Each structure stands twice: as structure tokens, then as C-alpha cells.
Amino acid sequence: MSTSAPTLTEVACLSVLCAILTACPVSAYNLHTDASALLTLQPLDRRGVLANWSLQTKDYPCDWNFITCAAFGRRPIDRRVTDIRLTHSGLRGPLPWQLSQMDKLMNVDISSQPGPDTHPGEISGSIPEQFAKWRQLRTLNLAGNNLTGTIPPLLLTAPKQLLLIIFNHNQFSGPLPPLEQAVHLQNILLTDNNFSGSIPNAIASLTGLKELMVSRNRLTGTIPESLVACTDITGLQLDGNSFTGKIPPNITKLLQLQTLNLGNNKLTSTIPPGLRGLPRLQTLMLDHNHLQGRIGSFLGAPRLENVLTPLPLPLPLSGSAAPGECADLPSPDGVPESPAAILCVLMHFSLAIANSTHPLTAAAALCGCPAHRHSLMPALLRGLFRCAAHGRLCGGEGVIGGGTQRAMESCPEH
């Protein structure tokens, strides 16, 4: 049987078809592969929260609990899963690598926050490196689990739209991931892990950074002065580590800063006086360091009256006794005569008031003072603000209802 040679028209058509197929490859993943990948989570379900995940439902997987789909074409099959929100699901076990086949994912939340009405997260093992295939990812929340190992670097750098990572309360270890390469990140929350090493100077490349939280890890080194390049940052929480050196003086240029927590480190030198002038600063935590300087000016800062937090102890005050000293307290009134003891009680009082029905007693206990000697609030207030030229607290009458701030502002700096 002989066949005729193809005509020029047929050759042209085949060439065009070949070019189209070459230039526009068909994705190997679709809604069905999304469903198959999601079903690998069912063996981790110990509470039955994924009971309706079945291929028998009318519109699977888009009608499954905790799943959101979006259209990427006109046909029903062109829809894809974009969101997984399994907060407090109580899943137990390692994350299946098959989830990486869901290449249209934008938001993933498999987190748990400890609480009386929530179930602890028991996702364990390490983050599969294949998750770097989530190129559309924008937010990733895996907080409150038992994840270990390191964070795959490509997971942070491959998705060019990734804005938020929340890995708090896990068991991650090793150095921080290469944050400086994830220039798109805006919110980095890595508290309560076992990260070690230092914060790289190259973090300055994250010019859109708004929040950096690495509290309670094992980080060392100095606080990089290059953070000043992150001009949009509103929250900087580095407490509970072993940072040394001084507080970078140029930190006062971060004009959007609302929360600064550097407590429980090994910082030395003086407190940058310009911190008081930060226009949006509401929370300042510098406790449990080795800082020096005067703190009277901070008590009148523009917004710090709303959140008055403990400042460094020990904090040398010229001519005053050691912090926490309660010697020579007059027993009838319970008024501390040591200016440093007065200072200590004052600085802890506003913190204790939110957590104790007897805040004054709690504040006295934090300062190592006998609680019964501080049982009378009026007595303490009468003796609390006394003006002295050698660095003691200042004051006057009417400390209730805003008088405290006015009394502090009237104190001369010496």
C-alpha cells in the first residue's frame, strides 16, 4: 500500500502544532492530583477532622473542609487548590512530600497555638525539601508543632511572592535560613526554637521587612547595624538570646518601630537616648541585660505611657542604693526610702497590673521586697515621687490620672 507525500498545507499545520506544543507545555498537575496529594494527610488525622475528604463528594476536593480552590481556566478541571487551613487540627506525624505536587498553593496553615480549647500540634520530622515547588506561595504557618532540622533554603527563595513565614514554637535548629536572599519577605516569625549563630548583616537586603521575631533561640553575636536599612519595620523582637555588644545607635532611625524587645540578652553600654523620640514606639523591653544610663526620660515618651515595661536591672543610678534594696523601710506605711527600690517597684507595677489582682504586692515581690511592707497603695504613692538632684525619682502630688507622667517630666536630668 503506497502513501502519498504530505502536502505543503499539511506540513505547515504539523509545524504549527509542534511549535505550539513545544512552547506551551501542559502541566502534569491538575485538580485530581491536588485531591490525591491532600489524601496523604488523612493517615495523620487522629480526630476525624478530615472525615469528609473523599473522592465520592460532588465537587472534590473543593468542597472538602479547610480547602479553598480558585479558577485557572474556564473548565471545572482548571480549578486548583490554593489554600489549606488546618489550624488546631491535631494532625500527628511527618508532612507528606506529595503535598509539593500542589503547585498552585498560595496559603498554607497547619499550625496550632497552645491553649485550653485547642489541640497541640504534633506535626513532626523535617520540612520536605520538595515544598520549594510551591512557587505561588504567599504565607506559610507551621507554628506550634514539633518540626525539627533546618528550614530548606529554597523554600524561602523559590516562591517570589512569599511574604509571611510563621515557624514559632517548634524544634528547628542550626543557623538561621538565608533570610537575606528572601528579599520579598515582610514578616519573619521564628520564636521559641533552637536556632543558633548570628543575624547576618545582609539582612539589610530585606528592605520591605515589617516584623522580625526570633525570641528565645540560641542566637549570638551583635545586633547588626545594617537593620537600619529595613525602614518599614514595626516589630523587632530579639529577646531571650545571647546577643552581646551595644544597642546599635542608628536603631533610632527606624521611625516606624512600634515594638522593640531586646530583653534577656547580654547587651552592654548605654541606652541610645534617641529611643525616646521614636514617634510610634509603644512597647520597649530592655530588661535583664547589662545596660547603663538614666531612664527618667523614657517615662514621658510620647506613646510609652500605654505600655510601660521593665527597663534594665541592674541600672546604676548616681547616688542611689542597689536595685531591689528594701532596707530601712518604715513598717507602718510600707514606703521604700531607697530610690532604687522605689524605681524597681514602679517599673514592675504596670506589668504586674495586667496579670495580678494585687499588682503592688506582685511588683514588690519581683523586686525582692517584703510584700507586706507594700500593702498600702496610698502610702507608696505619697512617698514614690521625690525630687533629688543626684538621680532619684521625682514627683509631686496627684499621681493618679496622668500625674505620674507630669511628675516624671518635672524631674531635672543630672
Buried (B, 14 or more C-beta within 10 A) or exposed (E): EEEEEEEEEEEEEEEEEEEEEEEEEEEEBBBEBBBBBBBBBEEBBEEEBBEEBBEEEEEBBBEBEBBEBEEBEEEEEEBBBBBBBBBBBBBBBEBBBBBBBBBBBBBBBBBBEEEEEEBBBBBBEBBBEBBBBBEBBBBBBBBBBBBBEBBBBBBBBBBEEBBBBBBBBBEBBBEBBBBBBBEBBBBBBBBBBEBBEBBBBEBBBBEBBBBBBBBBBEBBBBBBBBBBBBBBBBBBBBBBBEBBBBBBBBBBBBEBBBBBBBBBBEBEBEBBEEBBEBEEBBBBBBBBBEBBBBBBBBBBBEBBBEBBBBBBBBBBBEEBBBBBBBEEBEEEBBBBBBBBBBBBBBBBBBBBBEEBEBBBBBBBBBBEBBBEBBBBBEBBBBBBBBEBEEBBBBBEEEBEEEBBBBBBEEBEEE
